[in-house]
């Protein structure tokens, strides 16, 4: 019996390929197919009820919306540092105050939202207490995370992880460090635990993203998007997915060979916030502070103190250059290491022509036993790709903070043939950014409408709230240094003082609320577009 048979043409954003679907007498553990999983479909049906009620209220609609008339709205943000943490809370806070949060079906990209999903009903609660804790974590010193005592604790947990069957790397250590920097203790939550926060469609569904790459191969030549939801982890490119709790376990030919315990969420954060040594994510001083302690991190790293030799004052001063030793190799590996996660596609014969190397069968991802995962910023810093899967039918994307990645995203999506509006600004416009932009492709109804909020301080300097001018005493609160060399919001900063945290929080909150009318206009247009599309289909 041949378990493989050619199927009808399957479609992934920008790609049309001949897919191969398994036909096996025994059900396999890897879900093969490009459709959304049943759990996500069920979530969307529940969420549509919430979104429809919200839109009826804020758009003052006379009648409620039918399911097919409800637009799918997504929020996408990027970054994982202190600046992104503060800006994210300000943005979510602003959407909540406008009663727009219930219109959102997906949130992608920002690792800071992980904390929100520890509360089952977070979007219905006052975010004040959560923001208070985030402010405290941002302001505290992070050096305790790099102490000898902490390194010993990390080493103990990494040893336990190795015994459990995982291949540990510096990225796992980095994840534990992130956890220590952003929490007061261990966070035992796992990715699959977030299901309870979306079980009734009460909150937007979070989607996280990473890139699978290859050593010594540029990401322009080879990269594969790997998406994570509380339900599944997998490659949209191949249509291969496994349950979130099975990610990292050993698979072969679609069968689960060895089940490993699900990783704590901090190990996911280590992947999502690591760029293979980019100083944006790993501060040089931190790296140097742990070099003498590497012996506690891995039994393969050896660090020994050698006593000084007696001085010989009558000899000429000389220097001897030697090849890199164990410590220097360890430091180099530490700075360039990537997590070796077991691939769920190992042994499967899946083929998609997406990059140049895909044309060579021996270069395909699924021929490798392990994945090499990095942050998406290694290619370009965006979390839009999961939203552009045609199965999700996203109508509106609210994207925040940085423009260059959005510009590069348009170029990439255009090359792939993925419907996406032209998100380009002139050089003059880039010098004088506004608080909000709307990008739309009126000729292509399949392209989402993009509402873009750059991280910019414009009218906030003069207004405390929309329409409320600042008093003379309050003017200093409107001074938010976002770009100078002295800015406290540099991505290299690992701490953020409470005053600076509050300023950025209030700025991003204000920018959202000050452009409420623009958001409402786009939502109204999206509803009308859905109705028009449905009417056109019915007429044909």
Rosetta blueprint (number, residue, H / E / L):
1 X L
2 X L
3 X L
4 X E
5 X E
6 X E
7 X E
8 X E
9 X E
10 X E
11 X E
12 X E
13 X L
14 X L
15 X E
16 X E
17 X E
18 X E
19 X E
20 X E
21 X E
22 X E
23 X L
24 X L
25 X L
26 X L
27 X L
28 X L
29 X L
30 X L
31 X E
32 X E
33 X L
34 X L
35 X L
36 X L
37 X L
38 X H
39 X H
40 X H
41 X H
42 X H
43 X H
44 X H
45 X H
46 X H
47 X H
48 X H
49 X H
50 X H
51 X H
52 X H
53 X H
54 X H
55 X H
56 X H
57 X H
58 X H
59 X L
60 X L
61 X L
62 X L
63 X L
64 X L
65 X L
66 X L
67 X H
68 X H
69 X H
70 X L
71 X L
72 X L
73 X E
74 X E
75 X E
76 X E
77 X L
78 X L
79 X L
80 X L
81 X L
82 X H
83 X H
84 X H
85 X H
86 X H
87 X H
88 X H
89 X H
90 X H
91 X H
92 X H
93 X H
94 X H
95 X H
96 X H
97 X H
98 X L
99 X L
100 X L
101 X H
102 X H
103 X H
104 X E
105 X E
106 X E
107 X E
108 X E
109 X L
110 X L
111 X H
112 X H
113 X H
114 X H
115 X L
116 X H
117 X H
118 X H
119 X L
120 X L
121 X L
122 X H
123 X H
124 X H
125 X L
126 X L
127 X L
128 X H
129 X H
130 X H
131 X H
132 X H
133 X H
134 X H
135 X H
136 X H
137 X H
138 X H
139 X H
140 X L
141 X L
142 X L
143 X H
144 X H
145 X H
146 X H
147 X L
148 X H
149 X H
150 X H
151 X H
152 X H
153 X H
154 X H
155 X H
156 X H
157 X H
158 X H
159 X H
160 X H
161 X H
162 X H
163 X H
164 X H
165 X L
166 X L
167 X L
168 X L
169 X L
170 X H
171 X H
172 X H
173 X H
174 X H
175 X H
176 X H
177 X H
178 X H
179 X H
180 X H
181 X H
182 X H
183 X L
184 X L
185 X L
186 X L
187 X L
188 X L
189 X L
190 X L
191 X H
192 X H
193 X H
194 X H
195 X H
196 X H
197 X H
198 X L
199 X L
200 X L
201 X L
202 X L
203 X L
204 X L
205 X E
206 X E
207 X E
208 X E
209 X E
210 X E
211 X E
212 X E
213 X L
214 X L
215 X L
216 X L
217 X L
218 X L
219 X L
220 X L
221 X L
222 X L
223 X L
224 X E
225 X E
226 X E
227 X E
228 X E
229 X L
230 X L
231 X L
232 X E
233 X E
234 X E
235 X E
236 X L
237 X L
238 X L
239 X L
240 X E
241 X E
242 X E
243 X E
244 X H
245 X H
246 X H
247 X L
248 X L
249 X L
250 X E
251 X E
252 X E
253 X L
254 X L
255 X E
256 X E
257 X E
258 X E
259 X L
260 X L
261 X L
262 X L
263 X L
264 X L
265 X H
266 X H
267 X H
268 X H
269 X H
270 X H
271 X H
272 X H
273 X L
274 X L
275 X L
276 X L
277 X L
278 X L
279 X L
280 X L
281 X L
282 X L
283 X L
284 X H
285 X H
286 X H
287 X H
288 X H
289 X H
290 X H
291 X H
292 X H
293 X H
294 X H
295 X H
296 X H
297 X L
298 X L
299 X L
300 X L
301 X L
302 X L
303 X L
304 X L
305 X L
306 X L
307 X L
308 X L
309 X L
310 X L
311 X L
312 X L
313 X L
314 X L
315 X L
316 X L
317 X L
318 X L
319 X L
320 X L
321 X L
322 X L
323 X L
324 X L
325 X L
326 X H
327 X H
328 X H
329 X H
330 X H
331 X H
332 X H
333 X H
334 X H
335 X H
336 X H
337 X L
338 X L
339 X E
340 X E
341 X E
342 X E
343 X L
344 X L
345 X L
346 X L
347 X L
348 X L
349 X L
350 X L
351 X L
352 X L
353 X L
354 X L
355 X L
356 X H
357 X H
358 X H
359 X H
360 X L
361 X H
362 X H
363 X H
364 X L
365 X H
366 X H
367 X H
368 X L
369 X L
370 X E
371 X E
372 X E
373 X E
374 X E
375 X L
376 X H
377 X H
378 X H
379 X L
380 X L
381 X L
382 X L
383 X L
384 X L
385 X H
386 X H
387 X H
388 X H
389 X L
390 X L
391 X L
392 X L
393 X L
394 X L
395 X L
396 X E
397 X E
398 X E
399 X E
400 X E
401 X E
402 X L
403 X L
404 X H
405 X H
406 X H
407 X H
408 X H
409 X H
410 X H
411 X H
412 X H
413 X H
414 X H
415 X H
416 X H
417 X L
418 X L
419 X L
420 X L
421 X L
422 X L
423 X L
424 X L
425 X L
426 X L
427 X H
428 X H
429 X H
430 X H
431 X H
432 X L
433 X L
434 X L
435 X L
436 X L
437 X E
438 X E
439 X E
440 X L
441 X L
442 X L
443 X L
444 X L
445 X L
446 X L
447 X L
448 X L
449 X E
450 X E
451 X E
452 X E
453 X E
454 X E
455 X L
456 X L
457 X L
458 X L
459 X H
460 X H
461 X H
462 X L
463 X E
464 X E
465 X E
466 X L
467 X L
468 X E
469 X E
470 X L
471 X L
472 X H
473 X H
474 X H
475 X H
476 X H
477 X H
478 X H
479 X L
480 X L
481 X L
482 X L
483 X L
484 X L
485 X L
486 X L
487 X L
488 X L
489 X L
490 X L
491 X L
492 X L
493 X L
494 X L
495 X L
496 X L
497 X L
498 X H
499 X H
500 X H
501 X H
502 X H
503 X H
504 X H
505 X H
506 X H
507 X H
508 X H
509 X H
510 X H
511 X H
512 X H
513 X H
514 X H
515 X L
516 X H
517 X H
518 X H
519 X H
520 X H
521 X H
522 X H
523 X H
524 X H
525 X H
526 X H
527 X H
528 X H
529 X H
530 X H
531 X H
532 X H
533 X H
534 X H
535 X H
536 X H
537 X H
538 X H
539 X H
540 X L
